[in-house]
Amino acid sequence: MWLITTFITALTATLLWFLLKKKYKLGFLSLMLWGATIMILVDHILGYEGGKFIET
């Protein structure tokens, strides 16, 4: 669920950034949301494969 909500929010913030460039500064927000989306996606992929994440 986190992946879906961050993806939709990142997409919305990016579209608003393109449409309202001069009124609001949404570039940094878009970057943070895309980073969170990628981070959650990697977490889901590693969790799906199973196994230990860090092995010492």
N, C-alpha and C positions, 0 to 999 in steps of 0.2 A: 504494500500500500504506500509506503514511503517513496518508493521509486516512481510510482504513478503521480503522486501529488507534487513531488519536486520537479518531475519532467513537465507537467502541465504549467506549474508556476514559472519555471525557467523559460518555457516557450512563450508564455504570456508576457513576461518581463522583457524578453528580447523583442517581441513584436511591438510592445509599447515604446521601447527604446528607439526602434526605427521610426515609428510614427511621431513621437513627441520629443525629438532630439533637443530642440531648443528650449522647451518648457521645463523638462525634468532631466536629471542626470541619472539614468538607470543602467549605465554601462557596467559599473562595478557590481550592482545587484545581480545583473544577468550573469556575469562571470562567476560570482559566488554560487549562484543556483546551479549553473552548469557543472561546476566543480563538485558540488554536493551530489548531483545526479550521477555523475561518473563514479564517484566514490561509493555510492549505494549500489550501483550496478556491479561494480567489482566485488563488493561484499556479498551480493546475492550469488554471483558466479562462483566465488570461492566456497560459499556455504553450500551450494548445490553439489559441488564435486566431492565434498566431504574431506576427511583427513584433518590432520593438524595444520594450523596456519603457520606457527613458528615451532620448529623442532630444534631442540638443543642437544 
